[in-house]
């Protein structure tokens, strides 16, 4: 029987994840965008030990088509935020038998050794509009399978707006043992999750923040909660702060300006090896890039002494990396 001390166990698990995927393929460092041979969008990231796992949507629209064509999610990993490895597609919208399409924004989070993939999809004819799906896996690289056999959130559960696409862009945080799900379009919703991570626990509530469009991302730094989100159209990323996950939220303004050549922006914020990173997409791969053929980028994020965040400067050079 092998016995690991915790630091060695984390290293062993991370190494196992890094080496296990049959799809693994190294990507030459390219600055921003970080991936240039495939279109990627709506990034989310998860730190596991000494590795960052990046999850993205896959823009598949071929020029001159102007519209979203998205059927699967992609996974990449990095030990330093510079050198990225392809991990293939850990999840496809076809893995949800009750969904008919649209592999939109997602986020993966770990709890009790399981990895939960929250994703926005289009429901089949039994429910109108968008819905939130949950996948589950034993590894951050998947493969993920449907954790419920049904949607976690359907459009008839959210009535603050009459649109059919307000149940998108899920983001999850676990705070003091309690998991929370945030999501939305035009209205920002949130609710507690049960310990099993696949059921809501209580009522769906509305977050009171100004000019909310979509793409919420919830994170915590020291004693502050941060809710960043896309605002306006074309979209800027703005943010609000609170001392409580339940608010009240104080609006703090622009965090990231309009991304080049893309009407949308979508962010992930992580701390990795003592540095803070802002992950987003733009439409910078020419000549075909744009709002429906997007590309993920990474730049540094910095906090001020009062807890506010400095405006993120988008660069083509990208980041120096983490050691």
N, C-alpha and C positions, 0 to 999 in steps of 0.2 A: 504493500500500500504506500503510495506516494503522499508525503506530507509537505505542503507548501506554506511558508510564511506569507502573509498577505501581500507584501510588495512583489514577491516572486510569483504569486498566484495571478495577480493583475497582469504582470508581464507575460506570463505563460498564456493566459486567455487572450490578451491582445495579439500576441504573436500567432496564436492559433487562428484567430479571425483574419489576420492579415494574410496568412498563407493558405487558407482553406478554399477560397473561391476559385472555381475552375475558370471564371471569367477574368481573372486578374490580368491587367495589362498596364504597364507603366506609361505615364503621359509625360512627355518632355516639358520641363518648366517653360511657361510662356508669358509670365506676367499676367495682366488682365486683358481679356478674359482668361480664366485659368484652364478652360477646356475649349479647344478650337476645332475639333473634328466631329463634334456632334452638338446640336443645339440643346441648351439646358436652361431651365427657368424655375422660378419659385423655390429658392434654396431653403433648406433647413439643415441643421448640423447637430451632431451629438458627439460629445467627448467620452471615450471609453478608454481609461488608462492613459497610455501615451499615444493614442491615435484619435484623429478626428474622422468621423464618418459623415460625409456630405450626401444628402438626399435631394434630388432635383426632379422636376417634371421634364418631359422630353418633347420639345416642339418638333413635330414631324411634317408640318406643312411644306409642300414643295412650291418654289416660285413658279408662276406668279400668284399662287393662291394666297389670299389675305383673309385669314381666319384661323382659329385655334384648332389644331389637329393633335390630340394628345391621348395616347392609349396606355402608356406605361410610366413607371417611375424608374429612375436610375440611381445607382449608389457609387460613390467614390470614397477613397480613404487616403489619409496623409499623416505622416509622422511629424511634419514641420510646417504645414500650410503652403509649401512650395511644390514639393514632389507629390503628385497625385497618382493613384492607381485606380483604374476602372474595376468595378466589382459587378458589372452587369446590371440586370434588372431584377431587383428583389421582389417586385410586386407589379401586377398588371391589373387593369380594371376588370379583366375577365375573371380574375380570382374572386370577385364578388358577383355571385350568380344573379343577384337581384338588381344589379346596376347595368345600364346599357351603354355607358361610355364616359368620356371626359375625365382623364386622369389629371386633375387639377392639384392645387397646392396641398402640401402634406407636412407632417412632422413626426419624427420617431423619438420615443422616450423609453427609458429603461425603468423597470420596477421588479424587484424580487427575482432578478435573473432572467426575466422575460422582456422582450422588446415589442413595443406597441406602436403600430403605424397608423396614424390618424390622417385620413385623406378625404378630399372632396371629390365626389363623383356625381354623375347624373343618374337619378333613380329610374327604374323601368316604369311601365305604365300604371303600376299599382299605387305610386305616389308621384305627384307632379314635382318637377324641378330638381334642384341640387340636394345632396344629402351628405352626411358625414359617415364614412366607413371606418372600421377598425380592423387592422391586420395584426397578427401576433407571430413571433418567431423566437427561437432559442438563441439566435445570433443576430448581431446588428446588420449583417449582410444578407439575412434571410436564408432560405425563401420564407416569405410571409404567407399566411393563410388567413382567411376570413375568421375573425375571432368570435363573431356573433351569429352569422347567418342572416343578418338583417342590418339595417342602418341604425346607427346610434342616434342620429338626429335626422328627421325628415322635415320637409317644408311646412307641413301642417302643424308642427310643434312650435313654430315661431311666427307670431302674428303681428309683430310691431310694424311690419311693412308688407305690402301686397305682392312684392316681386317674388319670382320663383328661384332666384339665385342668391338669396341672403344666407344660405347655409353652406358657406365655403370657408376655406383658409383656416383650418383648425390649428391651434397652438396650445400646448399643455405645459403646466408647471406643477411640480410637487413641492409643497411648502409645509414644513412641520408635519409631514406624514399625510397631508391632505392633497389630493390631486384636483386640479381645476382645468377645465376646458374653456378656451376663448375661441370665438369664430365670428364670421359675419360679413355682410356687404350692405352698406348704407346704415345698418344698425350693428353695433358690436354687442354680441351676446356672451354670457359666461354662465357656467354651472359647475357644481362639484361633481366629481366622479367617485363612484364607489371604489373600494379597495381592489376589486377585480379589474378595474380600469376599462371595463367594457359596458358599464351602465351609468347613467346619470343618477345623481344622488340629491334629489330635491328639485326646486323650481329653476327654470331658466330666467336669468336676470339680464338687464340691459346696462351696459357701461355708459356713463354720462361723460363723453368726450366730444369736442367740437370737430366738425368737418370730417367725419369718419367715412372713408370709402370702402376699404377692405384691408386684407393682409395684416391682421394683428400679430404681434409677437410679444409674449409676456416673459420677462426675466426679472431676476432679483440680484442686486449688488449691494453688499453690506445690509443696511436696514431699509433700503429703498426698493420699491417695486416700480418697474418700468413697463409701460405699455406703448410700444411703437406701432405705427400703422400707416398705410397709404392714405393720402388725403388729396382731394381734387382730382382733376383729369386734364392733361397728363398728370401722373401721380408723383407727388413728393412723399418722402417718409418724414413723419412728424412724431412727437412723443409726448407722453404725460407721465407724471410721477405721483406716487402715493406712499404713505406709511402703512397702508392696509391693502390687502388684496381686494377688499370690498369697496375701496375708495374712501373718501372722495379723491378724484384724480385732478391734479393741477397741470394744465396744458403748458408745455414748455417750448413749443415751436418746431421749426424745421430741424431735422437731423441729417437728412440726405436730400439733395436737390433732384430735379427731374433727371432720370438716367438717359444717356445719349441714345437717340434713335429707338426709343421704346416708350409707348404710352403708359406702360405699367412699371411699377417697381415692387419688389418683394424682398424682405430682409430676414436675416437670421443674425442673432447676436450671441457670441460665445466668449468664454474665457478659456484659454488653452496655454498651458505652461507659463502662466503668469502674465500673459498678454491678452488684450481684448480685441476682438475682430468683428467687423461688420461685413456680412456676406449678402450679396444682392445680385440682380441681373440687369443687363442692358441689352441693346441691340447692335453691339459693336462689330460683330463679324461681318465683314463686307465681302462680296457685294450684296449677298442675299439676306443679311441679318435685318432685324427690325422688330416690330411689336409682336409678330407671330413666329419669329425665329430668334430666340433670345439666348443670352450667354451669361453664365455666372461669373462674378468677380469677387475679389476679397480685398478689403483695405482695413487699416487699423482704426480702432475706436478708442477714444480717450475720455476720461471723466475729469471734471473739475473738482476742486476741493469741497464744494457745496453739494456734490452728488449729481449735478447736471452733466449732460453729455455734450462734448464739443461737436460741432458740425463735422460730418464725415467728408473728407476730401477724396473724390474719386480719382484714381490714377490709372495710367496704363502700365506703370512699372509693377504694381502690386505690392506685396509685403516682403519684408526682409526675411521673415520666417521665425519659427520658434525652435528653441533648443532645449 
